[in-house]
Amino acid sequence: MSWITDERRPEIIETFDGWGKSKRVIILLENGEVFVAEFNSGIEEGKPWEQWYLLCFDDAVETIIGWCDCIPD
């Protein structure tokens, strides 16, 4: 396993009204904590947006320093 730390993002696999989400991945926060999350992206008022969504807290987080696509389907 190696962390992806560049600008690559997980593939969006499911789309909804104006936004999409990736499959679950593992994320590494800058404080060293590791969580399962989804990557979300979309367009709102003509502007693209993206976020990392923590399932366990039902909230988004911004302090991601890496992610890994190693959770089986």
C-alpha positions as CSV (number, residue, x, y, z in Angstrom):
1,M,0.0,0.0,0.0
2,S,1.2,3.5,-0.8
3,W,-0.5,6.8,-0.2
4,I,-1.5,8.9,-3.2
5,T,-0.4,12.4,-2.3
6,D,-0.7,14.2,-5.7
7,E,-3.7,15.8,-7.4
8,R,-5.2,12.4,-8.4
9,R,-8.7,11.7,-7.0
10,P,-10.7,8.5,-6.8
11,E,-13.0,7.8,-9.7
12,I,-16.6,9.0,-9.3
13,I,-18.7,5.9,-9.6
14,E,-22.2,7.1,-8.6
15,T,-23.9,10.3,-9.6
16,F,-26.8,12.2,-8.2
17,D,-28.5,15.5,-8.9
18,G,-25.5,17.7,-9.6
19,W,-22.8,15.8,-7.7
20,G,-21.1,12.4,-7.6
21,K,-19.3,10.1,-5.1
22,S,-16.4,7.7,-5.3
23,K,-16.2,4.2,-3.8
24,R,-14.9,4.1,-0.3
25,V,-11.2,4.8,0.2
26,I,-8.8,5.2,3.1
27,I,-7.7,8.7,3.8
28,L,-4.8,10.0,5.9
29,L,-5.2,13.3,7.8
30,E,-2.3,15.6,8.5
31,N,-2.5,14.7,12.2
32,G,-1.8,11.0,11.3
33,E,-5.4,9.7,11.8
34,V,-6.7,7.3,9.2
35,F,-10.4,7.0,8.2
36,V,-12.7,5.5,5.6
37,A,-14.1,8.2,3.4
38,E,-15.7,9.0,0.0
39,F,-14.6,11.6,-2.4
40,N,-17.5,13.9,-3.6
41,S,-17.5,16.4,-6.4
42,G,-19.9,18.4,-8.4
43,I,-20.8,21.8,-9.8
44,E,-22.8,24.4,-7.8
45,E,-23.7,27.8,-9.3
46,G,-21.4,27.1,-12.2
47,K,-18.4,26.5,-10.0
48,P,-16.8,23.0,-9.4
49,W,-16.4,21.8,-5.8
50,E,-14.9,18.7,-4.2
51,Q,-14.8,17.3,-0.7
52,W,-13.7,14.3,1.3
53,Y,-16.6,12.9,3.2
54,L,-16.0,11.0,6.5
55,L,-18.7,8.3,6.9
56,C,-18.1,7.8,10.6
57,F,-18.7,11.5,11.4
58,D,-21.3,12.3,8.7
59,D,-19.2,15.3,7.8
60,A,-16.5,16.6,5.4
61,V,-12.9,17.1,6.2
62,E,-10.2,19.3,4.6
63,T,-6.9,18.2,6.1
64,I,-6.2,15.2,3.8
65,I,-2.6,14.6,3.0
66,G,-3.1,11.2,1.2
67,W,-5.5,8.5,0.2
68,C,-5.3,4.9,-0.7
69,D,-7.7,2.8,-2.9
70,C,-7.3,-0.5,-1.0
71,I,-10.8,-1.3,0.3
72,P,-12.2,-4.3,-1.6
73,D,-15.6,-3.8,-3.4
